Amino acid sequence: MVRRKHKSQQAGAEYGDQNGRIALYMSIIIKNRKKLRGTCYIEFYPGKYSGQCWNNESIYLSEEDIELILPAFKFVNKFDYYDFIRIDEKNWRKIVKELNSLKLLIENDNTGDLENYYRNYFCGNDFYFSSLSRRKRSTLKLINEFTGWVAKIDK
């Protein structure tokens, strides 16, 4: 189950300071709901939707962080993180496969290919695509954390 929450601070993203340096926070996925700041999160709940949000079993991503891996959800019919969506086992496998492909693309370190990957999924300007491709370390970390979580719930 996936549910988008309301506006808040980014959690676990890369930020530039006034000197142009990048800082990477410890974890991108938030597993402890007490660490949430505000309410702008996408909630991933393992299993069938229970009719309740903010579950202890859930993991949470900020809207900014989900965009890093959003193209992998293209296999889910009518995927919309503003709604409750059930993702079946077959689609989870496709999502993980797509995330692993994205991981390889990042590891090959071709910025043009990475920008094209995002451009094929999103509409926007060049700055938007280049800002996503500059967040390579965050994206790799997120892919590893997210696919690890999917593997645990798949058992």
LOVOPA-397386 format. One record per residue: residue number from 1; residue in one letter; x, y, z of N, C-alpha, C in turn. Coordinates in nm, 2 decimals, m for minus. Atoms other than C-alpha are relative to their C-alpha. Example, Ala and Ser with C-alpha at 12.3 -4.5 7.8 and 13.67 -1.06 7.14 Angstrom:
! LOVOPA-397386
SEGU | nr | rest | n_px | n_py | n_pz | ca_px | ca_py | ca_pz | c_px | c_py | c_pz
SEGU | 1 | a | 0.09 | m0.12 | 0.00 | 1.23 | m0.45 | 0.78 | 0.09 | 0.12 | 0.00 $
SEGU | 2 | s | m0.09 | m0.11 | 0.00 | 1.37 | m0.11 | 0.71 | m0.08 | 0.11 | 0.08 $
This chain:
! LOVOPA-397386
SEGU | nr | rest | n_px | n_py | n_pz | ca_px | ca_py | ca_pz | c_px | c_py | c_pz
SEGU | 1 | m | 0.08 | m0.12 | 0.00 | 0.00 | 0.00 | 0.00 | 0.09 | 0.12 | 0.00 $
SEGU | 2 | v | m0.08 | m0.13 | 0.00 | 0.13 | 0.35 | m0.08 | m0.10 | 0.11 | 0.02 $
SEGU | 3 | r | 0.08 | m0.11 | m0.03 | m0.01 | 0.67 | 0.05 | 0.09 | 0.12 | 0.02 $
SEGU | 4 | r | m0.07 | m0.12 | m0.01 | 0.12 | 1.02 | 0.01 | m0.05 | 0.08 | 0.12 $
SEGU | 5 | k | 0.04 | m0.09 | m0.11 | 0.13 | 1.25 | 0.31 | 0.02 | 0.14 | m0.04 $
SEGU | 6 | h | m0.01 | m0.15 | 0.03 | 0.15 | 1.63 | 0.34 | 0.14 | 0.05 | 0.00 $
SEGU | 7 | k | m0.13 | m0.07 | 0.01 | 0.43 | 1.89 | 0.31 | 0.08 | m0.01 | 0.13 $
SEGU | 8 | s | m0.09 | 0.00 | m0.11 | 0.74 | 1.87 | 0.53 | 0.14 | 0.02 | m0.05 $
SEGU | 9 | q | m0.14 | 0.00 | 0.04 | 1.12 | 1.87 | 0.53 | 0.04 | m0.12 | m0.07 $
SEGU | 10 | q | m0.06 | 0.12 | 0.07 | 1.32 | 1.64 | 0.31 | 0.07 | m0.08 | 0.11 $
SEGU | 11 | a | m0.07 | 0.09 | m0.10 | 1.46 | 1.34 | 0.50 | 0.10 | m0.08 | m0.08 $
SEGU | 12 | g | m0.11 | 0.08 | 0.06 | 1.79 | 1.19 | 0.39 | 0.04 | 0.04 | m0.14 $
SEGU | 13 | a | m0.04 | m0.04 | 0.13 | 1.85 | 1.39 | 0.08 | 0.13 | 0.07 | 0.00 $
SEGU | 14 | e | m0.13 | m0.07 | 0.01 | 2.16 | 1.56 | m0.04 | m0.04 | 0.15 | m0.01 $
SEGU | 15 | y | 0.02 | m0.14 | m0.01 | 2.17 | 1.93 | 0.03 | 0.13 | 0.07 | m0.03 $
SEGU | 16 | g | m0.12 | m0.08 | 0.02 | 2.42 | 2.20 | m0.09 | 0.00 | 0.11 | 0.10 $
SEGU | 17 | d | m0.01 | m0.11 | m0.08 | 2.55 | 2.45 | 0.15 | 0.05 | 0.12 | m0.08 $
SEGU | 18 | q | m0.03 | m0.13 | 0.07 | 2.66 | 2.81 | 0.07 | 0.14 | m0.02 | m0.07 $
SEGU | 19 | n | m0.12 | 0.02 | 0.07 | 3.00 | 2.67 | m0.04 | m0.01 | m0.10 | m0.11 $
SEGU | 20 | g | 0.02 | 0.10 | 0.11 | 2.85 | 2.42 | m0.28 | 0.03 | m0.14 | 0.04 $
SEGU | 21 | r | m0.03 | 0.13 | m0.05 | 2.94 | 2.12 | m0.07 | m0.13 | m0.08 | 0.01 $
SEGU | 22 | i | 0.12 | 0.08 | m0.01 | 2.70 | 1.83 | m0.06 | 0.01 | m0.09 | 0.13 $
SEGU | 23 | a | 0.00 | 0.08 | m0.12 | 2.60 | 1.65 | 0.26 | m0.10 | m0.11 | m0.02 $
SEGU | 24 | l | 0.09 | 0.11 | 0.01 | 2.44 | 1.31 | 0.27 | m0.04 | m0.05 | 0.14 $
SEGU | 25 | y | 0.05 | 0.04 | m0.13 | 2.22 | 1.22 | 0.56 | 0.00 | m0.15 | 0.02 $
SEGU | 26 | m | m0.02 | 0.14 | m0.03 | 2.23 | 0.88 | 0.73 | m0.09 | m0.09 | m0.08 $
SEGU | 27 | s | 0.09 | 0.10 | 0.07 | 1.92 | 0.71 | 0.59 | m0.10 | 0.08 | m0.08 $
SEGU | 28 | i | 0.10 | m0.07 | 0.08 | 1.68 | 0.81 | 0.32 | m0.14 | m0.06 | 0.04 $
SEGU | 29 | i | 0.12 | 0.06 | m0.05 | 1.41 | 0.56 | 0.42 | m0.02 | 0.03 | 0.15 $
SEGU | 30 | i | 0.03 | m0.02 | m0.14 | 1.25 | 0.65 | 0.75 | m0.08 | m0.12 | 0.04 $
SEGU | 31 | k | 0.07 | 0.12 | m0.05 | 1.15 | 0.34 | 0.94 | m0.07 | 0.02 | 0.13 $
SEGU | 32 | n | 0.06 | m0.03 | m0.13 | 1.06 | 0.50 | 1.27 | m0.09 | 0.12 | m0.02 $
SEGU | 33 | r | 0.09 | m0.12 | 0.02 | 0.75 | 0.72 | 1.24 | 0.02 | 0.11 | 0.09 $
SEGU | 34 | k | m0.02 | m0.11 | m0.09 | 0.85 | 0.92 | 1.54 | 0.11 | 0.09 | m0.05 $
SEGU | 35 | k | m0.10 | m0.09 | 0.05 | 1.14 | 1.06 | 1.33 | m0.06 | 0.08 | m0.12 $
SEGU | 36 | l | 0.06 | m0.08 | 0.11 | 0.90 | 1.21 | 1.07 | m0.02 | 0.14 | 0.05 $
SEGU | 37 | r | 0.01 | m0.15 | m0.03 | 0.90 | 1.59 | 1.06 | m0.11 | 0.05 | m0.10 $
SEGU | 38 | g | 0.11 | m0.04 | 0.09 | 0.57 | 1.72 | 0.93 | m0.08 | m0.12 | m0.05 $
SEGU | 39 | t | 0.08 | 0.10 | 0.05 | 0.34 | 1.51 | 0.72 | 0.01 | m0.03 | m0.15 $
SEGU | 40 | c | m0.01 | 0.02 | 0.14 | 0.47 | 1.51 | 0.36 | 0.09 | m0.12 | m0.03 $
SEGU | 41 | y | m0.07 | 0.12 | 0.02 | 0.57 | 1.15 | 0.32 | m0.09 | m0.10 | m0.08 $
SEGU | 42 | i | 0.07 | 0.11 | 0.07 | 0.48 | 0.85 | 0.10 | 0.02 | m0.12 | 0.09 $
SEGU | 43 | e | m0.01 | 0.11 | m0.09 | 0.40 | 0.56 | 0.32 | m0.01 | m0.13 | m0.08 $
SEGU | 44 | f | 0.00 | 0.14 | 0.05 | 0.48 | 0.20 | 0.21 | m0.03 | m0.09 | 0.11 $
SEGU | 45 | y | 0.05 | 0.09 | m0.10 | 0.28 | m0.05 | 0.41 | 0.01 | m0.14 | m0.05 $
SEGU | 46 | p | m0.01 | 0.14 | 0.05 | 0.36 | m0.42 | 0.38 | m0.14 | m0.07 | 0.03 $
SEGU | 47 | g | 0.13 | 0.08 | m0.01 | 0.05 | m0.63 | 0.31 | m0.12 | 0.09 | m0.04 $
SEGU | 48 | k | 0.12 | m0.07 | 0.04 | m0.31 | m0.53 | 0.26 | m0.03 | 0.12 | 0.09 $
SEGU | 49 | y | 0.03 | m0.13 | m0.08 | m0.42 | m0.18 | 0.36 | m0.10 | m0.03 | 0.11 $
SEGU | 50 | s | 0.08 | 0.02 | m0.12 | m0.56 | m0.19 | 0.71 | m0.10 | 0.10 | 0.04 $
SEGU | 51 | g | 0.09 | m0.10 | m0.03 | m0.76 | 0.12 | 0.69 | 0.06 | 0.11 | 0.09 $
SEGU | 52 | q | m0.07 | m0.10 | m0.09 | m0.51 | 0.32 | 0.90 | 0.13 | 0.04 | m0.06 $
SEGU | 53 | c | m0.13 | m0.05 | 0.04 | m0.21 | 0.54 | 0.81 | 0.09 | 0.01 | 0.12 $
SEGU | 54 | w | m0.10 | m0.02 | m0.10 | 0.11 | 0.60 | 1.00 | 0.03 | m0.13 | 0.08 $
SEGU | 55 | n | m0.02 | 0.13 | m0.07 | 0.17 | 0.23 | 1.08 | 0.15 | m0.02 | 0.04 $
SEGU | 56 | n | m0.14 | 0.03 | m0.04 | 0.47 | 0.11 | 1.27 | 0.07 | m0.09 | m0.09 $
SEGU | 57 | e | m0.07 | 0.10 | 0.09 | 0.54 | m0.16 | 1.01 | 0.04 | 0.07 | m0.13 $
SEGU | 58 | s | m0.02 | m0.08 | 0.12 | 0.55 | 0.11 | 0.73 | 0.14 | 0.06 | m0.01 $
SEGU | 59 | i | m0.12 | m0.08 | 0.02 | 0.85 | 0.28 | 0.58 | m0.05 | 0.13 | m0.07 $
SEGU | 60 | y | 0.05 | m0.13 | 0.06 | 0.83 | 0.65 | 0.46 | 0.11 | 0.06 | m0.08 $
SEGU | 61 | l | m0.09 | m0.08 | 0.08 | 0.99 | 0.85 | 0.19 | m0.06 | 0.14 | m0.02 $
SEGU | 62 | s | 0.04 | m0.13 | 0.03 | 0.98 | 1.22 | 0.13 | m0.04 | 0.00 | m0.15 $
SEGU | 63 | e | 0.04 | m0.02 | 0.14 | 0.82 | 1.34 | m0.20 | 0.12 | 0.02 | m0.09 $
SEGU | 64 | e | m0.12 | m0.03 | 0.08 | 1.15 | 1.47 | m0.32 | 0.09 | m0.13 | m0.02 $
SEGU | 65 | d | m0.08 | 0.12 | 0.01 | 1.32 | 1.13 | m0.25 | m0.07 | m0.10 | m0.09 $
SEGU | 66 | i | 0.07 | 0.10 | 0.09 | 1.05 | 0.92 | m0.42 | 0.03 | 0.03 | m0.14 $
SEGU | 67 | e | m0.02 | m0.04 | 0.14 | 1.11 | 1.11 | m0.74 | 0.13 | m0.06 | m0.05 $
SEGU | 68 | l | m0.12 | 0.06 | 0.04 | 1.46 | 0.96 | m0.75 | m0.02 | m0.14 | m0.06 $
SEGU | 69 | i | 0.03 | 0.14 | 0.04 | 1.31 | 0.61 | m0.80 | m0.14 | m0.02 | m0.07 $
SEGU | 70 | l | 0.14 | 0.00 | 0.05 | 0.96 | 0.70 | m0.93 | m0.01 | m0.08 | m0.14 $
SEGU | 71 | p | 0.01 | 0.07 | 0.13 | 1.03 | 0.57 | m1.29 | m0.02 | m0.16 | 0.02 $
SEGU | 72 | a | 0.01 | 0.15 | m0.02 | 1.06 | 0.21 | m1.15 | m0.15 | m0.04 | 0.03 $
SEGU | 73 | f | 0.14 | 0.03 | m0.03 | 0.69 | 0.23 | m1.05 | m0.09 | 0.00 | m0.13 $
SEGU | 74 | k | 0.08 | m0.01 | 0.13 | 0.58 | 0.25 | m1.42 | m0.07 | m0.13 | m0.03 $
SEGU | 75 | f | 0.06 | 0.12 | 0.02 | 0.48 | m0.11 | m1.40 | m0.14 | m0.01 | 0.07 $
SEGU | 76 | v | 0.12 | 0.01 | m0.08 | 0.20 | m0.04 | m1.15 | m0.11 | 0.09 | m0.07 $
SEGU | 77 | n | 0.11 | m0.07 | 0.07 | m0.12 | 0.05 | m1.34 | m0.06 | 0.11 | 0.09 $
SEGU | 78 | k | 0.06 | m0.12 | m0.06 | m0.24 | 0.40 | m1.25 | 0.07 | 0.03 | 0.14 $
SEGU | 79 | f | m0.07 | m0.03 | m0.12 | 0.03 | 0.44 | m0.99 | m0.01 | 0.15 | 0.03 $
SEGU | 80 | d | 0.01 | m0.14 | m0.05 | m0.03 | 0.76 | m0.79 | 0.03 | 0.00 | 0.15 $
SEGU | 81 | y | m0.03 | 0.00 | m0.14 | 0.13 | 0.83 | m0.46 | m0.08 | 0.09 | 0.08 $
SEGU | 82 | y | 0.10 | m0.08 | m0.07 | m0.16 | 1.06 | m0.37 | m0.11 | m0.09 | 0.04 $
SEGU | 83 | d | 0.11 | 0.09 | m0.02 | m0.38 | 0.75 | m0.34 | 0.05 | m0.13 | 0.07 $
SEGU | 84 | f | m0.03 | 0.13 | m0.05 | m0.39 | 0.41 | m0.18 | 0.01 | m0.10 | m0.11 $
SEGU | 85 | i | m0.02 | 0.09 | 0.11 | m0.24 | 0.16 | m0.42 | 0.05 | m0.13 | 0.05 $
SEGU | 86 | r | m0.05 | 0.13 | m0.03 | m0.19 | m0.21 | m0.39 | 0.10 | m0.04 | m0.11 $
SEGU | 87 | i | m0.10 | 0.04 | 0.10 | 0.13 | m0.34 | m0.55 | 0.01 | m0.15 | 0.02 $
SEGU | 88 | d | m0.01 | 0.14 | m0.01 | 0.12 | m0.71 | m0.62 | 0.15 | m0.05 | m0.01 $
SEGU | 89 | e | m0.14 | 0.06 | m0.01 | 0.42 | m0.95 | m0.59 | 0.07 | 0.01 | m0.14 $
SEGU | 90 | k | m0.06 | m0.01 | 0.13 | 0.47 | m0.96 | m0.97 | 0.05 | 0.14 | m0.03 $
SEGU | 91 | n | m0.05 | m0.14 | 0.02 | 0.50 | m0.58 | m0.99 | 0.11 | 0.04 | 0.09 $
SEGU | 92 | w | m0.11 | m0.02 | m0.09 | 0.73 | m0.57 | m0.69 | 0.13 | m0.05 | m0.06 $
SEGU | 93 | r | m0.12 | 0.06 | 0.06 | 0.97 | m0.80 | m0.88 | 0.04 | 0.09 | m0.12 $
SEGU | 94 | k | m0.03 | m0.09 | 0.12 | 0.95 | m0.57 | m1.19 | 0.06 | 0.13 | 0.06 $
SEGU | 95 | i | m0.05 | m0.12 | m0.06 | 1.01 | m0.26 | m0.97 | 0.14 | m0.02 | 0.05 $
SEGU | 96 | v | m0.14 | 0.03 | m0.04 | 1.32 | m0.42 | m0.81 | 0.09 | m0.02 | m0.12 $
SEGU | 97 | k | m0.08 | 0.02 | 0.12 | 1.45 | m0.52 | m1.15 | 0.03 | 0.13 | m0.06 $
SEGU | 98 | e | m0.02 | m0.14 | 0.06 | 1.40 | m0.16 | m1.28 | 0.10 | 0.08 | 0.09 $
SEGU | 99 | l | m0.09 | m0.07 | m0.10 | 1.57 | m0.03 | m0.96 | 0.15 | m0.05 | m0.02 $
SEGU | 100 | n | m0.14 | 0.06 | 0.02 | 1.87 | m0.26 | m1.02 | 0.06 | 0.05 | m0.13 $
SEGU | 101 | s | m0.05 | m0.06 | 0.13 | 1.89 | m0.13 | m1.38 | 0.04 | 0.14 | 0.02 $
SEGU | 102 | l | m0.04 | m0.14 | m0.03 | 1.89 | 0.23 | m1.26 | 0.13 | 0.00 | 0.08 $
SEGU | 103 | k | m0.12 | 0.01 | m0.08 | 2.16 | 0.13 | m1.01 | 0.12 | m0.02 | m0.09 $
SEGU | 104 | l | m0.11 | 0.02 | 0.09 | 2.38 | 0.00 | m1.29 | 0.03 | 0.12 | m0.09 $
SEGU | 105 | l | m0.01 | m0.12 | 0.08 | 2.31 | 0.31 | m1.50 | 0.08 | 0.11 | 0.08 $
SEGU | 106 | i | m0.07 | m0.10 | m0.08 | 2.43 | 0.53 | m1.21 | 0.15 | m0.04 | 0.02 $
SEGU | 107 | e | m0.14 | 0.05 | m0.02 | 2.74 | 0.31 | m1.14 | 0.08 | 0.01 | m0.13 $
SEGU | 108 | n | m0.08 | m0.03 | 0.12 | 2.84 | 0.35 | m1.51 | 0.04 | 0.14 | m0.02 $
SEGU | 109 | d | m0.04 | m0.14 | m0.01 | 2.86 | 0.72 | m1.43 | m0.01 | 0.08 | m0.13 $
SEGU | 110 | n | 0.03 | m0.08 | 0.12 | 2.72 | 0.85 | m1.76 | m0.11 | 0.10 | 0.03 $
SEGU | 111 | t | 0.10 | m0.10 | m0.04 | 2.54 | 1.17 | m1.66 | m0.11 | 0.02 | m0.11 $
SEGU | 112 | g | 0.10 | m0.02 | 0.11 | 2.38 | 1.21 | m2.01 | m0.10 | m0.12 | m0.01 $
SEGU | 113 | d | 0.09 | 0.11 | 0.00 | 2.23 | 0.86 | m2.00 | m0.10 | 0.01 | 0.12 $
SEGU | 114 | l | 0.08 | m0.01 | m0.12 | 2.10 | 0.92 | m1.65 | m0.11 | 0.11 | m0.02 $
SEGU | 115 | e | 0.10 | m0.11 | 0.03 | 1.94 | 1.25 | m1.75 | m0.11 | m0.05 | m0.10 $
SEGU | 116 | n | 0.10 | 0.06 | 0.10 | 1.78 | 1.07 | m2.05 | m0.10 | m0.10 | 0.07 $
SEGU | 117 | y | 0.08 | 0.10 | m0.07 | 1.65 | 0.80 | m1.82 | m0.12 | 0.08 | 0.07 $
SEGU | 118 | y | 0.11 | m0.08 | m0.06 | 1.46 | 1.06 | m1.61 | m0.08 | 0.08 | m0.10 $
SEGU | 119 | r | 0.07 | m0.08 | 0.10 | 1.37 | 1.27 | m1.91 | m0.11 | m0.09 | m0.07 $
SEGU | 120 | n | 0.09 | 0.09 | 0.06 | 1.19 | 0.96 | m2.06 | m0.13 | m0.02 | 0.09 $
SEGU | 121 | y | 0.11 | 0.02 | m0.09 | 0.97 | 0.95 | m1.75 | m0.07 | 0.13 | 0.04 $
SEGU | 122 | f | 0.05 | m0.13 | m0.05 | 0.92 | 1.31 | m1.63 | m0.01 | 0.10 | m0.11 $
SEGU | 123 | c | 0.00 | m0.12 | 0.08 | 0.82 | 1.62 | m1.81 | 0.07 | 0.11 | 0.08 $
SEGU | 124 | g | m0.06 | m0.11 | m0.08 | 1.02 | 1.93 | m1.71 | 0.12 | 0.06 | m0.08 $
SEGU | 125 | n | m0.11 | m0.07 | 0.06 | 1.32 | 2.14 | m1.78 | 0.13 | m0.07 | 0.03 $
SEGU | 126 | d | m0.13 | 0.06 | m0.01 | 1.69 | 2.05 | m1.81 | 0.05 | 0.01 | 0.14 $
SEGU | 127 | f | m0.05 | m0.01 | m0.14 | 1.77 | 2.18 | m1.46 | m0.06 | m0.11 | 0.09 $
SEGU | 128 | y | 0.06 | 0.11 | m0.08 | 1.52 | 1.93 | m1.32 | 0.07 | m0.13 | m0.02 $
SEGU | 129 | f | m0.07 | 0.12 | 0.03 | 1.68 | 1.64 | m1.49 | 0.14 | m0.01 | 0.05 $
SEGU | 130 | s | m0.14 | m0.01 | m0.05 | 2.03 | 1.75 | m1.41 | 0.01 | m0.01 | 0.15 $
SEGU | 131 | s | 0.00 | 0.00 | m0.15 | 1.94 | 1.80 | m1.04 | m0.03 | m0.15 | 0.05 $
SEGU | 132 | l | 0.02 | 0.14 | m0.03 | 1.81 | 1.44 | m1.03 | 0.13 | m0.08 | m0.02 $
SEGU | 133 | s | m0.12 | 0.08 | 0.03 | 2.12 | 1.30 | m1.19 | 0.12 | 0.04 | 0.09 $
SEGU | 134 | r | m0.10 | m0.04 | m0.09 | 2.34 | 1.50 | m0.95 | m0.01 | m0.07 | 0.14 $
SEGU | 135 | r | 0.02 | 0.06 | m0.13 | 2.19 | 1.31 | m0.66 | 0.03 | m0.15 | m0.01 $
SEGU | 136 | k | m0.04 | 0.14 | 0.02 | 2.36 | 0.98 | m0.76 | 0.02 | m0.08 | 0.13 $
SEGU | 137 | r | m0.02 | 0.07 | m0.12 | 2.48 | 0.89 | m0.42 | m0.12 | m0.03 | 0.08 $
SEGU | 138 | s | 0.13 | 0.01 | m0.07 | 2.14 | 0.95 | m0.26 | m0.08 | m0.11 | m0.07 $
SEGU | 139 | t | 0.08 | 0.10 | 0.07 | 1.98 | 0.74 | m0.53 | 0.05 | m0.14 | 0.02 $
SEGU | 140 | l | m0.06 | 0.13 | m0.03 | 2.22 | 0.45 | m0.49 | m0.04 | m0.05 | 0.14 $
SEGU | 141 | k | 0.03 | 0.04 | m0.14 | 2.16 | 0.45 | m0.11 | m0.15 | m0.03 | 0.01 $
SEGU | 142 | l | 0.15 | 0.03 | m0.01 | 1.78 | 0.47 | m0.16 | m0.03 | m0.13 | m0.07 $
SEGU | 143 | i | 0.03 | 0.13 | 0.07 | 1.78 | 0.18 | m0.41 | 0.04 | m0.11 | 0.09 $
SEGU | 144 | n | m0.04 | 0.10 | m0.09 | 1.98 | m0.03 | m0.17 | m0.09 | m0.02 | 0.12 $
SEGU | 145 | e | 0.09 | 0.01 | m0.11 | 1.76 | 0.05 | 0.12 | m0.14 | m0.05 | m0.04 $
SEGU | 146 | f | 0.14 | 0.03 | 0.04 | 1.43 | 0.02 | m0.07 | 0.00 | m0.15 | m0.05 $
SEGU | 147 | t | 0.00 | 0.14 | 0.04 | 1.52 | m0.31 | m0.24 | 0.02 | m0.10 | 0.11 $
SEGU | 148 | g | m0.02 | 0.08 | m0.12 | 1.64 | m0.45 | 0.09 | m0.13 | m0.01 | 0.08 $
SEGU | 149 | w | 0.13 | 0.00 | m0.06 | 1.30 | m0.36 | 0.24 | m0.10 | m0.09 | m0.07 $
SEGU | 150 | v | 0.09 | 0.08 | 0.09 | 1.11 | m0.52 | m0.05 | 0.04 | m0.15 | 0.02 $
SEGU | 151 | a | m0.04 | 0.14 | m0.01 | 1.32 | m0.84 | m0.01 | m0.05 | m0.06 | 0.14 $
SEGU | 152 | k | 0.04 | 0.05 | m0.13 | 1.23 | m0.86 | 0.36 | m0.15 | m0.02 | 0.00 $
SEGU | 153 | i | 0.15 | 0.02 | 0.00 | 0.85 | m0.82 | 0.30 | m0.04 | m0.11 | m0.09 $
SEGU | 154 | d | 0.03 | 0.11 | 0.10 | 0.87 | m1.07 | 0.01 | 0.01 | m0.14 | 0.07 $
SEGU | 155 | k | m0.02 | 0.14 | m0.06 | 0.96 | m1.35 | 0.25 | m0.12 | m0.04 | 0.08 $
